[in-house]
Amino acid sequence: MIDRPFPTVVLPCHRGCTIRSVRVRPPGQRGELLTRQEDGLALHHLVWRLGPGWRVCSSAVLGGGIGMREWILNAQVPGGYPRLDPDRHLAEIAAAEALTGPGAGLMTAADVTAYTVADDEGVTATATTGLGVRGWAADPAAGHAGPLSPGTVNIVVTVPVAFSDAALVNAVATATEAKVQALLDAGLDCSGTPTDAVCIASPEPGPGAAGEPFAGPRSTWGARLARAVHTAVREGSLRHP
């Protein structure tokens, strides 16, 4: 089979995302926006139905770490989130969407309908940008032992090639660097929020293969990842009230 480049297409615009010509991978790598009712509130969530054969490296509340994951969920919750079992809450939302098998779940108080997406040569980055409580990572204030209320910049990245374990971790660092660069470029005096989370999804390496060894910002796939994350987070930050 001849490996042809993916076509350039114009995607329909959702709230918060400008219409742009982008190079896209198959639609299974893009998040699906859904709505649910909780305690009389209409809330939204994004679902990536990856299916089998995907590995995810993440700091997710549910299913964090490195492992095989068949779906990713990014769920909006109310400000002042009252529950003390976010992992169970996410599992309940996943079950209601008939998501089966292992998955990764994130949550945010940001308006999920305002998510932003950017594509760069096969890499797709999606960001929900909640910046109500923001600051710098290195802060003289004492750390907090318990969970913090979700505000949160959540980033989900899908790549079309297999990454080694080291490259998956490297990709999380690259995405975080690109996020900080985007926040600064948007004119914000911060490195993020205390509850930011990242998910990197990559196909499982084939038999006897190790996957791409590098995902730093000057590697082929790391550079694409960084540009996609930077664009998605910057657009979301510029739209944040």
N, C-alpha and C positions, 0 to 999 in steps of 0.2 A: 504493500500500500504506500502511495506517495504521500509524504507529509506536507500538506499544503498549509499556508498561513490561514488563520481564521479571518473571516471577512470583517471589514469595518462597517458597523451598523449604527443607526441612531436609535437609542432606547427611549421609550416613553418616560416622562418625568413623573416621579413621585414627589410628595411634599418635601421641601428642603433640599432637593437635588436639582441642579441645573441640567438642562438637556445638553448632551455632548455626544460627539462621535467617539466611540470607544471600540477597542478590540476585545471581544468577549469569548469566553470559553462556554462549554455547554451549560444550559440553564440550571442543572443540578447543583452547580457551585454557587448559586446566588440565593440569598435569603428570601423567604416568603413571609410577607406581612400578614398577620392574623389578629383577630380581635376576640376578647373574652370578657365576661362580666364577673366581677368580684365585689361583693359587698355593695352592690348598687352602682359600681363604677365601671365604665367602659375602659379597659386597658388593652394594650397591644403587645405583641411579641413577634420576634423574627425567628424563623425556623429554617435551618439548613438540613435537608434530608440527604445526607451524604451517601447512605447505604454502606454495605460492607466494603472492606478493603481500604479504609482510611485510618490514618494515625493523626492524633491531635495532641499538641503540646499546649497546655494552658494553665492559667491561674484561676480557672473557673471555680465557683462555689461548689458546684456539683460536677464530679468527674474530672477534677483538675489533675495535673501531672502529665505524663506521657503515656499514651495507650491507644488501643483500637477504639474508635468511636464511630457510631453510625449516624449521629445527628448532633447538631449544636442548637441551643435555644438561648435567645437573649430576650428576657422578659422585663417589661415595665411593671414597676410596683409603685404604690403611692408614696409621696414624701412623708417622712416620719414613719417609715416602715415599722409596723408593730410586732411582726412575728420574730421568734427566736430560732426558727428552724428553716432557714432559707433553702437548704438542700432538699428537704422534704417538700417544701412549697414548689420548687422547680420540678421535682419528680411528679408532683400532682398535675402540673400544667403539661408536662411531657406526656403523661398517660392520657390526658384528655385529648391530645392531638394524635393519639395512637402511635407515638414514637416508641419503638421497641429496641431492645439491645442496649449496649452501653452508649452513653452520650455525655455531652458537656453542657452545663447550664450556667448562664450568667444572669444577673439582674441589674436594673438601673432605675432611678427615678426620673431619668430624662424622657422626653417625648419620643417614643420609638418611631412614630410616624415621620419624624424629621430626620430619619437616618440618611446617611450619605454613602455613596458607593463610588469607587474609582477602580479602573482596570488598567493594567500595564503589562502588555505582552503575555497574557495568560494568567497573571496574578490578579486576584480580585480582593479588595479590601473594603470592608463595611464598618462604619463607625456610628455609634450613638453617642452624642456629645453632651453630657450633663456637667456643667461647670459652675454650679451654684456654690459649691464649697471647694475652693481650689487653693493651691499654694505650691511651695517648693518641697521636693523630696527630702533634702537635708534641712532640718528645722531644729532650732534649739529646744523646742518644747518636747516634753516627755512623750513617748509613744503611748498608744492606747492598747490595753491588753485584750479587750473584747472586740466584737464586730462593730463596724461603723455603719451609719446610715448610708444607703446607696445614693449616690449622686451620679458620678461615674462617667468616665470615658471608656466605653467598651469597644474593642477592636476585634473583628473576626477576619482572618485572612485565609483564603484558599489558594493553593499553588498546584500546578498540574504535574509536578514531578516529585519523586520520592526524595525525602531528606533523611539523612542519618540522625541518630539521637542528638549528636553534637550540633548538627545544623539546625535542628528544631529549636534547641535552646538558643543558638545564635540568632535565629529568626525572631524569637521573642525580644531579644536585646535590640536587634535592628528596628523592629516595629516600634519599640519604646523610644529609641533615639529619634526616629522619624516623627513620632507623636509630639515630642518636646519641641522639635524644630518647627512643626506646624503651628503649635500654640504660640511660639514666639513670633513666627511670621504673621500670625493673625493679630499681633499687637497685645497679647496677653502676658502678664507678668507672673508666670507660673510654669511648673513642670507637669502639672496634672492635678488630679484629685486624690484623696487618700484611699479611694476604693477602685481605681482603674483596674481593668482586667484585659487580658489578651488571649486569643485563641489562634493557633496556627494549624491549619489542616493540610495534610500532605498524603498522597497515595502511599500505600504500603510498598516497600521495595520488593521486587520480584525475587524468586528463589536464587540464593547465592549472591544477591546484590546488596550493597550497603546503603545506597542512596547518595544524593549530592552531599559532599563533605563540608561545604561551606555555605553560609547564608549571611555573611557580614555585608555591610553596605557597599563594598566594592566588588563583591562576587556577582556573577551574572544574575542569579535569582534573587540574591539579597538586594541588589540595586533596584530591581523591578518591584520587589516588596516594599522597599523604603519609599519609592516614588508613589506607589498606590496608597500606602498608609498616609503619607504626607498630604496628598490631595484630598482624601476623604476626611481626615481630621481637620484640616485647614478650612474646608468648606463648612463643616459642621460648626466649627468655632466661630466663624464669621457670622453665622446665623443665630448664635446663642445670644439671648437677650442680656 
